[in-house]
Amino acid sequence: MFRAAVPYAAYGFVSLVGLTARLVVEGAEHLEEAKRAGAFIYAFWHQRQVFFTLTHRGVGATVLVSRSRDGELIAKTMALSRIGSARGSSSRGGVAATKELLDLLAAGRPVGITPDGPKGPARVVKPGVLALARLSGAPILPLSCATSRRLVLEKAWDKFHVPLPFSRAAVVH
């Protein structure tokens, strides 16, 4: 029952952060250029993924999410945010997820990937995002989200960031 409630609690918490944050978007011209090119690939660090679920609600993106138990919670939270998920990773279901992402890109839809996830090392690009871009011909749009107030999970492999309410926030494309 607790696990079933987690996505709703996470969605509510991130919504509260969004309602109280002072948000600045930088590099919007890069986003517009990527949109004009057709489909594109959002690339953002694993530690910064929480704020993506707020700032990119309903944009029609589908994000690669691992098939782990934690991935299931993330996928459900993203679904509440109107963000799709392609389930797979380098260790499980990667071929099927890659095909799904390639099909979405071919249909002109944006996709997202954490190039250092799901296990790291943190902030080191793995070959998956580059292979996806090469196979699809879609450009990569690097993206980062940051907040002035955040909880940092020091024991997590990537020092995961949980944004806090009443922050100054930025999204940079």
Backbone hydrogen bonds, N-H to C=O, Kabsch-Sander energy under -0.5 kcal/mol:
donor,donor_aa,acceptor,acceptor_aa,energy
5,A,1,M,-1.3
5,A,2,F,-0.6
6,V,2,F,-1.3
9,A,5,A,-2.3
10,A,6,V,-3.0
11,Y,7,P,-2.5
12,G,8,Y,-2.4
13,F,9,A,-2.6
14,V,10,A,-2.8
15,S,11,Y,-2.2
16,L,12,G,-2.1
17,V,13,F,-2.3
18,G,14,V,-2.4
19,L,15,S,-2.1
20,T,16,L,-1.6
21,A,17,V,-1.7
22,R,167,S,-2.5
23,L,21,A,-0.8
24,V,169,A,-1.9
26,E,24,V,-0.5
26,E,171,V,-3.2
30,H,27,G,-1.6
31,L,27,G,-1.1
32,E,28,A,-2.4
33,E,29,E,-2.1
34,A,30,H,-2.2
35,K,31,L,-2.4
36,R,32,E,-2.1
37,A,33,E,-1.4
38,G,34,A,-0.5
38,G,35,K,-1.2
41,I,139,P,-2.6
42,Y,40,F,-0.6
42,Y,111,V,-3.5
43,A,141,L,-2.0
44,F,113,I,-1.7
48,R,45,W,-1.5
49,Q,46,H,-1.5
52,F,48,R,-0.8
53,T,49,Q,-1.1
53,T,50,V,-0.8
54,L,51,F,-1.3
55,T,51,F,-2.7
56,H,52,F,-2.0
57,R,54,L,-1.1
58,G,81,S,-1.3
59,V,56,H,-1.3
60,G,82,R,-0.6
62,T,110,P,-1.2
63,V,84,G,-2.5
64,L,112,G,-2.4
65,V,86,A,-2.6
72,E,68,S,-1.6
73,L,69,R,-1.4
74,I,70,D,-2.2
75,A,71,G,-2.9
76,K,72,E,-2.1
77,T,73,L,-2.2
78,M,74,I,-2.8
79,A,75,A,-2.2
80,L,76,K,-1.6
81,S,77,T,-1.1
82,R,79,A,-1.6
83,I,78,M,-2.4
84,G,61,A,-2.4
86,A,63,V,-2.2
87,R,85,S,-0.6
88,G,65,V,-2.6
88,G,86,A,-0.6
89,S,92,R,-1.7
94,G,89,S,-0.6
97,A,93,G,-2.0
98,T,94,G,-2.5
99,K,95,V,-2.3
100,E,96,A,-2.2
101,L,97,A,-2.6
102,L,98,T,-2.7
103,D,99,K,-2.5
104,L,100,E,-2.2
105,L,101,L,-2.6
106,A,102,L,-2.5
107,A,103,D,-1.4
108,G,105,L,-1.8
109,R,104,L,-2.6
111,V,40,F,-2.1
112,G,62,T,-2.3
113,I,42,Y,-2.0
117,G,114,T,-2.0
120,G,116,D,-1.3
124,V,121,P,-1.3
126,K,115,P,-2.5
129,V,126,K,-0.6
130,L,126,K,-0.5
131,A,127,P,-2.6
132,L,128,G,-2.5
133,A,129,V,-2.0
134,R,130,L,-2.5
135,L,131,A,-2.9
136,S,132,L,-2.0
137,G,133,A,-2.5
141,L,41,I,-3.6
143,L,43,A,-2.5
144,S,172,V,-2.0
146,A,170,A,-2.4
148,S,168,R,-2.6
151,L,162,V,-3.1
152,V,150,R,-0.5
153,L,151,L,-0.6
153,L,160,F,-2.9
154,E,152,V,-1.5
156,A,153,L,-1.6
159,K,156,A,-1.4
160,F,153,L,-0.5
161,H,47,Q,-2.1
162,V,151,L,-2.8
164,L,149,R,-2.4
169,A,22,R,-2.8
169,A,167,S,-0.5
170,A,146,A,-2.6
171,V,24,V,-2.2
172,V,144,S,-2.9
173,H,26,E,-2.4
